[in-house]
Amino acid sequence: MRKLLLVVSLLLLFAGPFAAIAQPITPLAPPSGSDPEYRINPGDELDILIWGEERLQRVVRVLPDGTFTFPLAGRIAAADRTVTEIANQIRLNIAPNYREGAPDITVAVREATGMRFYVMGKVRTPGGFSSGKAVNVIQALSMAGGLAEFADVKNAIILRHTAQGQTVERVRLSALLKGARGIDPGRLAAPLPLLEAGDVLLIP
């Protein structure tokens, strides 16, 4: 019995280190991204990870022309595309360098500095705000601390700069802000306006 106990003790003593070595290495989880439907803007910072190719992991900033360069993939058009679309484009571009197909690629928004909008007028904390996902007008008001006293929500507008010039879009917030007293339950007749990079939501 003593010999048996001695053998078991020796096995446990020496098996410990080797058991630890034999354990499979769990890969790191991919970087947490933003809203998968978020459209990339010039100025956004992206975290790009190619699984099994740590040497190719990069943090890139989207240039003013909406592009960035990546090893083996060349120049990638990023503006107005989702992180999924960008990952697929990189994978397609680097595929010829791999015999058995390109590895999985993760693209995440590290810093959404390009998606900067402004809430001005009669709100509690007016100013500029950045977001890693698309923001509707109600969410923008929340980020600005909500409405200030005497805010005229019936005449709120969005100022937007486009290739054709500046535009003004009226926003009807009064019914929404009344909650169930202002709107009927069920699907909204029209979706809430989404703010784009550079937009100004003005509450008079």
Secondary structure, 3 states (H helix, E strand, C coil): CHHHHHHHHHHHHHHHHHHHHHCCCCCCCCCCCCCCCCCCCCCCEEEEEECCCHHHCEEEECCCCCEEEECCCEEEECCCCCHHHHHHHHHHHHHHHCCCCCCCEEEEEEECCCCEEEEEECECCCEEEECCCCEEHHHHHHHCCCECCCCCHHHEEEEEEECCEEEEEEECCHHHHCHHHCCCCCCCCCCCCEECCCCEEEEC
